[in-house]
Amino acid sequence: MSNDITATLQIKRDIYYVVLNLKQPNGQRKAKWISTKLHVKNNKRAAEQIMRDIVAEYNERNLVYDSNMRFDDLLSAWLENIHGKVRDSTYKNYEIVVNAHIIPYFKQLNIKARDLRPYQLEEYYKKMLETLSPVTVQKHHANIYSALEFACKNHILNSNVAKDVDMNWGKRKKMNVNVYSKEQISILLNVVKGDVIEVPITLIAQYGMRRSEALGLKWNAIDFENKTIAIKATLIYVGTELKWAEETKSETSNRVLPLTDEMADYLLVVKREQDRMKSVYGTVYHDGGFVCTRDNGDPISPNTLTKRFHLLLERKGMPMIRLHDLRHSAATNLLAANFPISDVCSWLGHADISTTVNIYNHFLETQKVACAKALSVFG
């Protein structure tokens, strides 16, 4: 967002002032007076240099100023500012939340950004909690917080009132992780054999991939010669639209894992079957290069995978777990095999080892018991 800043030197009470003509996010102009602290006599050149420096700083930092901006206009300005700075899928999700929920609510209240108070944000969150989960409302809070931070950095506001909001209602409950043992994983792979979700379930069980990573995997990410599999893309919903993106949840989620001989043989069989289906479907085959597909080449949607997974568990009388618990199963089975937590963190693509520790702390606690017994001095 360009401010298109111009400035003039003005004199007030024998002092040079830089008067900035700022273009605000709402398109209007506003003058901002900044004292050079220089007296008029013999200081014009110095004052002009200060003016040039101030204009350069404002242009470089993209600063704006509007003490009368309404909060809903600020949210729109923030969206405009981050467009192109975040991933398209991230921006789209922000845009949906802000335009569908936050802006309509605060537009009715007609609140200026400078007059916004923590209790008004808390009232908004309380209203949203009537129909949305705490986790979802937490995301609303994150958007509001970021918009207010943008306002502070750009001199629209002096402080971020979202920092003072009581968020006790939004604390996540302790995660209840249910996992399958290696034996149960073997049974599961027999259950899904021949089903449309066989390939993604096999990949998730073997590698602990996220759902989006398995479904977004393409053949060009698999190197059969060097025996590697690169996790570098995802298949996700952006609003209601299914989108493939050559990006993962975070930079550390981009990772290269070894392709075992058994997995290589398995995937080559999958590829040969896809080639056969291409011949069967001919010109109506949809070849997107995906590893996990329907018979006609269409990618498998995340919702289809989850629903089909639970349906098969129920039909076969297997313990009911979430699809994401297969990722947890891979992690706990690695920990049970005495792999260090740092290796598990790297394997899963966690951004920070503390994430891995927090999620699998229940398992690590049981390991401490074994450590205590191993160190026992009461032989």
Secondary structure in CASP SS format (residue, H / E / C, confidence):
PFRMAT SS
TARGET T0000
AUTHOR 0000-0000-0000
METHOD secondary structure of the structure
MODEL  1
M C 1.00
S C 1.00
N C 1.00
D C 1.00
I C 1.00
T E 1.00
A E 1.00
T E 1.00
L E 1.00
Q E 1.00
I E 1.00
K E 1.00
R C 1.00
D C 1.00
I E 1.00
Y E 1.00
Y E 1.00
V E 1.00
V E 1.00
L E 1.00
N E 1.00
L E 1.00
K E 1.00
Q C 1.00
P C 1.00
N C 1.00
G C 1.00
Q C 1.00
R E 1.00
K E 1.00
A E 1.00
K E 1.00
W E 1.00
I E 1.00
S E 1.00
T E 1.00
K E 1.00
L E 1.00
H E 1.00
V C 1.00
K C 1.00
N C 1.00
N C 1.00
K H 1.00
R H 1.00
A H 1.00
A H 1.00
E H 1.00
Q H 1.00
I H 1.00
M H 1.00
R H 1.00
D H 1.00
I H 1.00
V H 1.00
A H 1.00
E H 1.00
Y H 1.00
N H 1.00
E H 1.00
R H 1.00
N C 1.00
L C 1.00
V C 1.00
Y C 1.00
D C 1.00
S C 1.00
N C 1.00
M C 1.00
R E 1.00
F H 1.00
D H 1.00
D H 1.00
L H 1.00
L H 1.00
S H 1.00
A H 1.00
W H 1.00
L H 1.00
E H 1.00
N H 1.00
I H 1.00
H C 1.00
G C 1.00
K C 1.00
V C 1.00
R C 1.00
D H 1.00
S H 1.00
T H 1.00
Y H 1.00
K H 1.00
N H 1.00
Y H 1.00
E H 1.00
I H 1.00
V H 1.00
V H 1.00
N H 1.00
A H 1.00
H H 1.00
I H 1.00
I H 1.00
P H 1.00
Y H 1.00
F H 1.00
K H 1.00
Q H 1.00
L H 1.00
N C 1.00
I C 1.00
K E 1.00
A H 1.00
R H 1.00
D H 1.00
L C 1.00
R C 1.00
P H 1.00
Y H 1.00
Q H 1.00
L H 1.00
E H 1.00
E H 1.00
Y H 1.00
Y H 1.00
K H 1.00
K H 1.00
M H 1.00
L C 1.00
E C 1.00
T C 1.00
L C 1.00
S C 1.00
P H 1.00
V H 1.00
T H 1.00
V H 1.00
Q H 1.00
K H 1.00
H H 1.00
H H 1.00
A H 1.00
N H 1.00
I H 1.00
Y H 1.00
S H 1.00
A H 1.00
L H 1.00
E H 1.00
F H 1.00
A H 1.00
C H 1.00
K H 1.00
N C 1.00
H C 1.00
I C 1.00
L C 1.00
N C 1.00
S C 1.00
N C 1.00
V H 1.00
A H 1.00
K H 1.00
D H 1.00
V C 1.00
D C 1.00
M C 1.00
N H 1.00
W H 1.00
G H 1.00
K C 1.00
R C 1.00
K C 1.00
K C 1.00
M C 1.00
N C 1.00
V C 1.00
N C 1.00
V C 1.00
Y C 1.00
S C 1.00
K H 1.00
E H 1.00
Q H 1.00
I H 1.00
S H 1.00
I H 1.00
L H 1.00
L H 1.00
N H 1.00
V H 1.00
V C 1.00
K C 1.00
G C 1.00
D C 1.00
V C 1.00
I C 1.00
E H 1.00
V H 1.00
P H 1.00
I H 1.00
T H 1.00
L H 1.00
I H 1.00
A H 1.00
Q H 1.00
Y H 1.00
G C 1.00
M C 1.00
R C 1.00
R H 1.00
S H 1.00
E H 1.00
A H 1.00
L H 1.00
G H 1.00
L C 1.00
K E 1.00
W H 1.00
N H 1.00
A H 1.00
I E 1.00
D E 1.00
F C 1.00
E C 1.00
N C 1.00
K C 1.00
T E 1.00
I E 1.00
A E 1.00
I E 1.00
K C 1.00
A C 1.00
T E 1.00
L E 1.00
I E 1.00
Y E 1.00
V E 1.00
G C 1.00
T C 1.00
E E 1.00
L E 1.00
K E 1.00
W E 1.00
A E 1.00
E C 1.00
E C 1.00
T C 1.00
K C 1.00
S C 1.00
E H 1.00
T H 1.00
S H 1.00
N C 1.00
R E 1.00
V E 1.00
L E 1.00
P E 1.00
L C 1.00
T C 1.00
D H 1.00
E H 1.00
M H 1.00
A H 1.00
D H 1.00
Y H 1.00
L H 1.00
L H 1.00
V H 1.00
V H 1.00
K H 1.00
R H 1.00
E H 1.00
Q H 1.00
D H 1.00
R H 1.00
M H 1.00
K H 1.00
S H 1.00
V H 1.00
Y H 1.00
G H 1.00
T H 1.00
V H 1.00
Y C 1.00
H C 1.00
D C 1.00
G C 1.00
G C 1.00
F E 1.00
V C 1.00
C C 1.00
T E 1.00
R C 1.00
D C 1.00
N C 1.00
G C 1.00
D C 1.00
P E 1.00
I C 1.00
S C 1.00
P H 1.00
N H 1.00
T H 1.00
L H 1.00
T H 1.00
K H 1.00
R H 1.00
F H 1.00
H H 1.00
L H 1.00
L H 1.00
L H 1.00
E H 1.00
R H 1.00
K H 1.00
G C 1.00
M C 1.00
P C 1.00
M C 1.00
I C 1.00
R C 1.00
L C 1.00
H C 1.00
D H 1.00
L H 1.00
R H 1.00
H H 1.00
S H 1.00
A H 1.00
A H 1.00
T H 1.00
N H 1.00
L H 1.00
L H 1.00
A H 1.00
A C 1.00
N C 1.00
F C 1.00
P C 1.00
I H 1.00
S H 1.00
D H 1.00
V H 1.00
C H 1.00
S H 1.00
W H 1.00
L H 1.00
G C 1.00
H C 1.00
A C 1.00
D C 1.00
I H 1.00
S H 1.00
T H 1.00
T H 1.00
V H 1.00
N H 1.00
I H 1.00
Y C 1.00
N H 1.00
H H 1.00
F H 1.00
L H 1.00
E H 1.00
T H 1.00
Q H 1.00
K H 1.00
V H 1.00
A H 1.00
C H 1.00
A H 1.00
K H 1.00
A H 1.00
L C 1.00
S C 1.00
V C 1.00
F C 1.00
G C 1.00
END
